Amino acid sequence: MDRNKLRQVLSDQMEDLDIAAIPHLCHRKEEELVDLDSHLAQIVIGVRRCGKSTLCKNALSRAKVKFGYVNFDDERLSELTTEDLDDVLMTLYQMHGEVDHFFFDEIQNVRNWELFVNRLLRQQKHLLITGSNSRLLADDLATHLTGRHHKIELLPFSFSEYCDYNGVNTELRTTKNLGLLARAFDQYFQSGGMPELLSETDSKAYVDALFESIIQQDIKRRFKVRNIGSLRLLARHLLNVSPAIVRRAELCKVLEIKSQATVANYLSYLAQAYLTLPLTKFSNKSSERTQGEKVYAIDVAMMNQRQEAFVGDNLGWRLETIVYLELRRRMRYASQDIYYYATPKTECDFITAEGNHVTGIYQVCYDMSKEKTRRREIAGCISAAVATNCSEATIITLAHSETTTSNGITIRCVPAYEWLLDT
């Protein structure tokens, strides 16, 4: 690539980054995980447009370090090869002078990128890298950067971050502020936490474009999918029915795909691109944890803000998805895993565990006003608690508050917005 053209592209990208990343908008907790003094590559992974670049830019700005930046997801750099990376590096030094910190957006778009990164690490450079595909990065990291990387997963805004972004106080418990918190939760429940969506007027157009970008850029291009129509149909179907247990034979029939192996590959691609998130069944037997995988959408906007979406009226599914995403954030910091629990007669939405030791039981119920519903949800908690020797459970509802004891199990019902802020 012509060196002058390359410099122009990188200058444009730096200007775009300065415009996009505004530090005061929202502090993401994951910024605290970024160690700019480390000589391990700091790798931030998550769905496209969830705020990875902004997080990295803010971390660099707050540390007041000079850095070189390249966004490899730029169509003007789509033809870059491994051999061109030295020209990129030379151009960065020409633009910024002596720099020890480099920020690379979506560098996995360049073949053999990990060899270039490994060379910079040997030179004791500090690297911040983002990626929108978990498996591709994981495979490359395991092969070439073993022990030399620190992975940070970033999800869309939590409710706490949503409030921060919109200037809603999450600590004050006056009548007025409780009303503002309830209003904020109503909006979050509807729109989700994709950062850019919060300032868009045409939410459906934005979500449709994001969905298609993930399908085309993060899946088709990277995995060379030929039948993109079937993949797109599967993705839409899963987002319409999630949360749902995946049964490959049924998906083959519904989508008219002959091979279960093809469906399995497509499911893997969707999860790797963070469009859907998997959840396995809890069992003390490893073989049973591989069966009956459940899938969740990466954000409620993908469930109810797409054109022709079916989930808009199912408020329980949306609340369950919000709770799952929050548990995923919290358990990452606690180094614990999340599962669902089910028997032929009862089920419980979430179990958190460290190894085989269960640390929490969570049920999600949008409306607890009907006694039949209340008994069913409590029965699911008790079944899971007894089976796992856990003495407490939490039911997360829209607005119901209650604490009860049954079969020696303490069950706490708590409104969703309170639980989401109880960190």
VOBA-284777 format. One line per 3 residues: number of its first residue (from 1); their letters; for each residue y, x, z of C-alpha. Coordinates in pm, 1 decimal. Layout:
N
NUM = a = Y/X/Z ~ ...
This chain:
423
1 = mdr = 0.0/0.0/0.0 ~ 348.4/126.7/-84.2 ~ 501.8/288.7/224.4
4 = nkl = 844.3/128.9/176.9 ~ 689.2/-216.2/140.5 ~ 476.8/-151.9/449.4
7 = rqv = 782.0/-58.4/652.5 ~ 959.1/-375.2/539.8 ~ 661.6/-589.1/644.9
10 = lsd = 637.2/-423.9/987.2 ~ 1012.4/-457.2/1041.1 ~ 994.3/-827.1/955.2
13 = qme = 704.4/-872.0/1197.4 ~ 889.8/-705.5/1482.3 ~ 1185.7/-935.9/1422.9
16 = dld = 957.1/-1241.4/1418.1 ~ 795.0/-1130.4/1742.2 ~ 1131.1/-1095.4/1914.0
19 = iaa = 1225.9/-1447.8/1807.4 ~ 893.0/-1606.2/1907.9 ~ 844.6/-1443.3/2248.2
22 = iph = 1099.2/-1574.1/2499.0 ~ 1007.5/-1444.0/2846.7 ~ 1166.9/-1721.3/3054.1
25 = lch = 979.5/-2007.8/2888.4 ~ 656.6/-1978.4/3083.5 ~ 480.5/-1715.2/3289.7
28 = rke = 109.9/-1703.5/3210.7 ~ -116.8/-1593.6/3493.6 ~ -315.0/-1380.7/3248.4
31 = eel = -16.9/-1148.0/3216.2 ~ -116.3/-1012.3/3556.6 ~ -451.0/-903.4/3408.3
34 = vdl = -286.5/-684.2/3144.9 ~ -281.5/-322.8/3262.9 ~ -44.0/-125.5/3043.7
37 = dsh = -114.1/195.5/3232.0 ~ -483.8/177.3/3157.7 ~ -645.6/381.3/2883.0
40 = laq = -887.5/95.0/2823.9 ~ -798.5/-127.4/2529.7 ~ -654.0/-452.6/2667.3
43 = ivi = -800.0/-726.2/2446.2 ~ -664.0/-1081.6/2467.3 ~ -895.0/-1338.8/2306.8
46 = gvr = -842.7/-1711.2/2252.1 ~ -792.6/-1990.6/2002.6 ~ -532.4/-1947.6/1730.6
49 = rcg = -175.9/-2037.7/1846.0 ~ -255.5/-2053.2/2218.5 ~ 12.5/-1794.7/2303.7
52 = kst = -171.2/-1461.0/2285.7 ~ 107.0/-1277.9/2102.2 ~ 377.3/-1414.4/2330.9
55 = lck = 180.6/-1315.0/2639.2 ~ 137.8/-958.4/2512.6 ~ 501.6/-926.9/2406.4
58 = nal = 620.4/-1056.8/2743.3 ~ 392.7/-814.9/2929.3 ~ 531.2/-525.0/2725.2
61 = sra = 891.4/-640.3/2765.4 ~ 863.0/-681.8/3141.6 ~ 716.9/-330.8/3167.2
64 = kvk = 1010.2/-204.2/2955.6 ~ 792.1/16.8/2739.5 ~ 856.5/106.0/2377.7
67 = fgy = 574.3/-0.8/2148.3 ~ 464.6/-28.4/1788.7 ~ 356.3/-371.1/1662.7
70 = vnf = 142.8/-487.3/1369.5 ~ 25.6/-839.9/1289.8 ~ -281.2/-804.7/1068.9
73 = dde = -293.6/-1182.6/1016.4 ~ -6.5/-1146.2/767.8 ~ -99.1/-1231.1/407.9
76 = rls = 106.6/-932.5/291.8 ~ -142.1/-705.9/472.8 ~ -455.1/-891.3/361.4
79 = elt = -561.8/-610.1/128.8 ~ -537.5/-334.2/389.2 ~ -843.2/-110.7/420.0
82 = ted = -952.6/137.5/683.1 ~ -793.5/413.9/478.4 ~ -455.2/238.1/500.6
85 = ldd = -450.1/238.5/880.4 ~ -321.2/594.8/894.4 ~ -27.3/485.0/676.8
88 = vlm = 33.5/200.2/921.4 ~ 33.0/444.3/1212.3 ~ 264.7/684.9/1032.7
91 = tly = 506.2/402.3/953.7 ~ 511.5/292.0/1316.7 ~ 602.2/646.4/1427.0
94 = qmh = 869.4/656.4/1157.4 ~ 1017.4/328.7/1283.7 ~ 993.2/384.6/1660.3
97 = gev = 965.0/758.2/1716.1 ~ 724.4/882.4/1984.4 ~ 535.2/582.1/2122.8
100 = dhf = 226.4/564.8/2343.6 ~ 182.2/184.5/2340.5 ~ 58.5/-13.4/2042.5
103 = ffd = 21.1/-389.3/2004.8 ~ -216.7/-504.8/1730.5 ~ -242.7/-875.8/1647.1
106 = eiq = -573.3/-987.3/1487.8 ~ -670.3/-632.5/1393.4 ~ -1030.3/-741.7/1335.6
109 = nvr = -915.1/-866.9/993.7 ~ -941.2/-503.7/880.3 ~ -1293.5/-378.3/819.5
112 = nwe = -1402.1/-98.8/1058.8 ~ -1092.5/-153.9/1271.4 ~ -1282.3/-51.3/1582.5
115 = lfv = -1315.5/307.8/1458.0 ~ -938.0/333.0/1427.0 ~ -889.8/185.5/1774.6
118 = nrl = -1145.5/421.6/1921.8 ~ -959.7/717.6/1773.2 ~ -633.6/605.5/1933.7
121 = lrq = -809.0/563.0/2267.2 ~ -937.2/920.1/2246.0 ~ -574.0/1023.3/2196.8
124 = qkh = -493.0/850.7/2529.2 ~ -283.7/577.5/2368.3 ~ -234.1/241.8/2542.1
127 = lli = -352.1/-49.2/2327.2 ~ -295.5/-424.1/2342.5 ~ -510.9/-617.3/2095.1
130 = tgs = -543.7/-989.2/2024.8 ~ -823.6/-1176.6/1850.8 ~ -912.5/-1535.7/1761.4
133 = nsr = -1284.5/-1481.1/1731.4 ~ -1488.5/-1400.8/2040.0 ~ -1817.9/-1300.1/1879.2
136 = lla = -1676.0/-1071.9/1614.3 ~ -1478.6/-881.3/1874.8 ~ -1766.0/-885.1/2121.4
139 = ddl = -2008.9/-736.4/1869.9 ~ -1766.2/-464.5/1767.3 ~ -1669.2/-388.5/2125.4
142 = ath = -2029.8/-363.7/2240.2 ~ -2108.5/-124.8/1955.7 ~ -1805.7/100.3/1942.3
145 = ltg = -1588.8/49.0/2251.8 ~ -1849.6/26.9/2525.9 ~ -1679.4/84.6/2859.2
148 = rhh = -1342.0/135.2/2693.2 ~ -1204.3/-216.9/2682.2 ~ -1086.0/-491.2/2915.3
151 = kie = -1122.9/-845.0/2776.3 ~ -883.6/-1124.0/2879.7 ~ -950.3/-1483.3/2773.2
154 = llp = -645.2/-1702.5/2714.0 ~ -670.1/-2081.4/2691.4 ~ -392.2/-2330.8/2608.3
157 = fsf = -142.7/-2411.4/2884.1 ~ -282.3/-2526.4/3217.0 ~ -102.4/-2820.1/3378.5
160 = sey = 79.4/-2578.7/3608.1 ~ 198.5/-2376.8/3308.0 ~ 294.0/-2697.8/3127.7
163 = cdy = 515.1/-2789.8/3423.5 ~ 664.3/-2440.6/3430.2 ~ 740.7/-2461.6/3057.7
166 = ngv = 914.2/-2798.1/3105.9 ~ 1101.1/-2700.6/3422.8 ~ 911.8/-2933.5/3658.2
169 = nte = 887.4/-2810.2/4019.5 ~ 520.6/-2798.5/4125.9 ~ 588.8/-2725.7/4493.4
172 = lrt = 838.2/-2996.4/4595.0 ~ 685.1/-3320.9/4728.6 ~ 986.3/-3550.3/4741.6
175 = tkn = 954.9/-3901.9/4602.2 ~ 1157.8/-3803.5/4298.1 ~ 958.5/-3490.7/4224.2
178 = lgl = 624.6/-3664.4/4273.8 ~ 739.1/-3909.8/4009.7 ~ 835.1/-3623.2/3778.4
181 = lar = 495.6/-3458.9/3833.9 ~ 318.7/-3785.6/3754.8 ~ 529.2/-3820.8/3439.9
184 = afd = 450.1/-3461.7/3337.5 ~ 78.9/-3525.7/3384.7 ~ 97.6/-3839.9/3169.1
187 = qyf = 251.8/-3630.0/2892.1 ~ 5.4/-3341.9/2937.3 ~ -282.2/-3590.9/2934.9
190 = qsg = -160.7/-3715.4/2598.6 ~ -42.1/-3398.5/2423.4 ~ -249.7/-3119.0/2578.2
193 = gmp = -141.5/-2761.1/2625.5 ~ -101.1/-2594.6/2284.6 ~ 234.4/-2416.6/2340.4
196 = ell = 396.3/-2471.0/2000.1 ~ 295.3/-2837.3/1990.9 ~ 528.2/-2911.3/2283.1
199 = set = 831.8/-2862.3/2062.8 ~ 694.1/-3028.5/1747.8 ~ 804.7/-3376.3/1643.1
202 = dsk = 509.8/-3441.1/1409.8 ~ 214.7/-3364.4/1634.6 ~ -53.1/-3488.4/1397.5
205 = ayv = 70.4/-3270.8/1111.0 ~ 80.2/-2967.2/1341.0 ~ -269.9/-3025.5/1481.8
208 = dal = -417.0/-3093.9/1137.1 ~ -264.8/-2772.0/1004.6 ~ -392.6/-2575.4/1304.1
211 = fes = -740.9/-2723.9/1265.0 ~ -750.9/-2629.7/897.0 ~ -620.5/-2280.2/969.2
214 = iiq = -901.1/-2221.8/1219.3 ~ -1159.3/-2349.2/970.4 ~ -1024.8/-2142.7/681.4
217 = qdi = -899.8/-1824.5/848.3 ~ -1114.9/-1782.0/1157.4 ~ -1443.4/-1913.4/1022.2
220 = krr = -1468.2/-1934.5/643.8 ~ -1305.6/-1598.4/574.1 ~ -1488.2/-1410.2/847.1
223 = fkv = -1832.9/-1562.3/813.2 ~ -1830.8/-1620.4/436.1 ~ -1921.4/-1988.3/474.5
226 = rni = -1993.6/-2139.6/133.6 ~ -2033.2/-2507.1/222.5 ~ -1701.0/-2540.6/401.0
229 = gsl = -1706.5/-2918.6/357.7 ~ -2011.6/-2957.7/582.8 ~ -1863.0/-2722.6/841.7
232 = rll = -1536.4/-2917.9/843.7 ~ -1726.1/-3247.4/876.3 ~ -1928.9/-3110.3/1170.1
235 = arh = -1613.4/-2986.6/1344.0 ~ -1441.4/-3322.5/1310.0 ~ -1749.0/-3507.4/1428.9
238 = lln = -1783.9/-3289.5/1740.0 ~ -1415.6/-3328.2/1826.4 ~ -1453.8/-3705.0/1786.3
241 = vsp = -1750.8/-3730.7/2024.2 ~ -1683.3/-3448.2/2270.3 ~ -1768.7/-3401.2/2549.4
244 = aiv = -2118.7/-3442.8/2411.4 ~ -2464.9/-3291.9/2438.7 ~ -2558.3/-3122.7/2112.5
247 = rra = -2881.1/-3232.9/1946.9 ~ -2925.6/-3040.1/1624.2 ~ -3179.7/-3277.9/1468.7
250 = elc = -2939.1/-3569.7/1513.5 ~ -2650.7/-3369.3/1367.9 ~ -2861.3/-3284.4/1062.3
253 = kvl = -2926.0/-3653.4/1007.7 ~ -2568.0/-3767.9/1064.1 ~ -2415.2/-3494.4/848.3
256 = eik = -2695.3/-3482.7/589.0 ~ -2760.5/-3114.4/645.7 ~ -3120.5/-3017.0/580.9
259 = sqa = -3152.0/-2708.0/800.2 ~ -3117.7/-2702.1/1178.7 ~ -3060.5/-2326.9/1145.7
262 = tva = -2749.3/-2399.5/939.9 ~ -2623.4/-2642.8/1204.2 ~ -2690.5/-2381.0/1473.6
265 = nyl = -2487.0/-2124.6/1278.3 ~ -2200.1/-2368.5/1231.2 ~ -2199.8/-2453.9/1602.0
268 = syl = -2183.8/-2083.3/1680.8 ~ -1892.0/-2029.7/1441.0 ~ -1692.3/-2315.8/1595.4
271 = aqa = -1745.9/-2175.8/1944.4 ~ -1661.1/-1822.6/1836.8 ~ -1332.4/-1944.6/1690.6
274 = ylt = -1262.0/-2130.8/2018.9 ~ -1233.9/-2468.0/1845.0 ~ -1513.5/-2592.5/2069.6
277 = lpl = -1636.3/-2454.3/2401.1 ~ -2002.9/-2466.7/2511.5 ~ -2141.1/-2569.0/2850.7
280 = tkf = -2503.1/-2520.5/2951.8 ~ -2718.2/-2728.0/3183.0 ~ -2772.8/-2604.6/3538.4
283 = snk = -3126.5/-2508.6/3628.2 ~ -3296.8/-2245.4/3837.4 ~ -3515.8/-2179.5/3532.0
286 = sse = -3358.4/-1966.1/3261.5 ~ -3552.5/-2140.2/2985.1 ~ -3403.3/-2479.3/3078.0
289 = rtq = -3048.4/-2343.4/3063.3 ~ -3095.3/-2281.8/2690.4 ~ -3155.6/-2650.6/2618.0
292 = gek = -2917.3/-2944.3/2588.8 ~ -2592.3/-2753.1/2541.5 ~ -2277.3/-2960.2/2581.8
295 = vya = -1957.9/-2903.8/2382.2 ~ -1592.0/-2955.6/2474.1 ~ -1277.8/-2942.8/2261.6
298 = idv = -1044.9/-2649.1/2319.4 ~ -760.6/-2891.8/2395.4 ~ -711.5/-3267.8/2417.7
301 = amm = -471.4/-3247.3/2121.4 ~ -773.3/-3169.3/1903.7 ~ -936.4/-3486.5/2036.2
304 = nqr = -655.9/-3738.3/1997.2 ~ -374.0/-3587.9/1789.5 ~ -563.4/-3526.9/1464.2
307 = qea = -549.6/-3768.8/1174.7 ~ -838.7/-4017.2/1200.4 ~ -928.0/-3899.3/1553.0
310 = fvg = -1153.8/-4137.0/1747.8 ~ -1102.9/-4019.5/2105.0 ~ -755.5/-4155.8/2169.5
313 = dnl = -873.4/-4458.0/2367.5 ~ -1140.5/-4278.3/2570.5 ~ -929.1/-4162.1/2861.8
316 = gwr = -1231.4/-4049.0/3062.0 ~ -1336.3/-3799.6/2796.1 ~ -987.9/-3652.2/2783.8
319 = let = -969.1/-3617.2/3161.8 ~ -1312.0/-3453.6/3170.9 ~ -1199.8/-3203.0/2906.5
322 = ivy = -885.4/-3114.7/3102.8 ~ -1092.9/-3057.2/3417.9 ~ -1343.4/-2839.8/3231.4
325 = lel = -1067.8/-2619.4/3089.7 ~ -913.8/-2577.3/3435.4 ~ -1249.9/-2489.8/3588.9
328 = rrr = -1305.4/-2236.3/3312.4 ~ -974.4/-2069.2/3402.2 ~ -1048.0/-2065.0/3775.1
331 = mry = -1407.8/-1949.2/3752.7 ~ -1308.2/-1659.0/3531.2 ~ -1101.9/-1519.0/3818.2
334 = asq = -1379.8/-1591.6/4066.8 ~ -1643.8/-1430.1/3840.0 ~ -1847.1/-1749.8/3854.1
337 = diy = -2016.6/-1967.0/3592.6 ~ -1986.1/-2337.6/3508.6 ~ -2268.4/-2578.1/3424.1
340 = yya = -2333.2/-2949.3/3404.2 ~ -2609.1/-3114.9/3605.9 ~ -2839.6/-3392.0/3486.0
343 = tpk = -3164.3/-3561.5/3582.0 ~ -3328.6/-3863.2/3416.0 ~ -3145.6/-4090.8/3663.8
346 = tec = -2820.3/-3919.3/3760.5 ~ -2571.3/-3669.8/3628.3 ~ -2282.1/-3463.0/3756.9
349 = dfi = -2012.2/-3329.2/3528.4 ~ -1972.0/-2975.7/3663.5 ~ -2140.0/-2727.0/3892.8
352 = tae = -1989.7/-2385.3/3963.3 ~ -2219.0/-2104.9/4070.4 ~ -2244.5/-1735.8/4139.1
355 = gnh = -2590.1/-1654.0/4013.0 ~ -2811.4/-1928.5/4154.9 ~ -2577.5/-1989.4/4449.9
358 = vtg = -2381.4/-2311.0/4389.5 ~ -2019.1/-2286.7/4502.5 ~ -1881.1/-2623.4/4392.2
361 = iyq = -1969.6/-2968.8/4261.6 ~ -1720.8/-3167.9/4054.7 ~ -1735.5/-3517.5/3912.6
364 = vcy = -1470.6/-3667.7/3684.5 ~ -1396.5/-4040.9/3686.4 ~ -1082.7/-4182.7/3527.8
367 = dms = -1096.6/-4515.9/3716.3 ~ -1274.5/-4561.1/4053.0 ~ -1154.7/-4915.9/4116.2
370 = kek = -1487.1/-5084.2/4037.1 ~ -1748.4/-5059.3/4312.3 ~ -2032.7/-5012.0/4065.2
373 = trr = -1852.2/-4715.6/3912.3 ~ -1773.6/-4573.1/4255.2 ~ -2139.3/-4589.1/4361.6
376 = rei = -2255.4/-4426.6/4038.9 ~ -2013.7/-4134.3/4063.3 ~ -2092.3/-4073.5/4430.6
379 = agc = -2465.4/-4090.1/4355.7 ~ -2423.9/-3819.4/4091.0 ~ -2245.3/-3595.6/4341.2
382 = isa = -2510.2/-3650.9/4609.2 ~ -2794.6/-3582.7/4366.1 ~ -2639.6/-3253.4/4256.3
385 = ava = -2547.2/-3153.7/4612.2 ~ -2893.4/-3221.5/4753.9 ~ -3065.4/-3040.5/4466.8
388 = tnc = -2845.1/-2732.1/4507.5 ~ -2803.3/-2722.7/4887.2 ~ -2428.5/-2778.5/4864.0
391 = sea = -2254.0/-2971.3/5142.0 ~ -1935.5/-3073.7/4958.7 ~ -1832.7/-3235.2/4631.6
394 = tii = -1507.9/-3333.8/4461.4 ~ -1443.0/-3636.3/4243.7 ~ -1133.7/-3597.7/4025.4
397 = tla = -972.8/-3926.8/3929.1 ~ -652.7/-4051.5/3772.8 ~ -499.3/-4173.1/4099.6
400 = hse = -764.3/-4250.2/4363.5 ~ -761.9/-4067.6/4701.3 ~ -1049.0/-4093.1/4947.8
403 = ttt = -1277.9/-3880.1/5162.4 ~ -1623.0/-4009.7/5248.3 ~ -1950.3/-3873.5/5383.3
406 = sng = -2290.9/-3977.0/5255.3 ~ -2632.2/-3818.8/5311.1 ~ -2453.5/-3542.1/5499.4
409 = iti = -2242.6/-3459.4/5191.3 ~ -1862.7/-3468.7/5221.2 ~ -1712.4/-3614.6/4904.9
412 = rcv = -1340.4/-3585.5/4840.6 ~ -1170.2/-3800.2/4576.5 ~ -842.3/-3651.7/4458.3
415 = pay = -586.6/-3745.1/4188.7 ~ -607.0/-3518.7/3885.3 ~ -252.0/-3386.1/3894.4
418 = ewl = -292.5/-3281.7/4260.0 ~ -622.9/-3106.1/4192.7 ~ -484.7/-2929.4/3885.3
421 = ldt = -201.6/-2784.2/4096.7 ~ -426.9/-2695.9/4392.0 ~ -479.3/-2330.0/4309.1
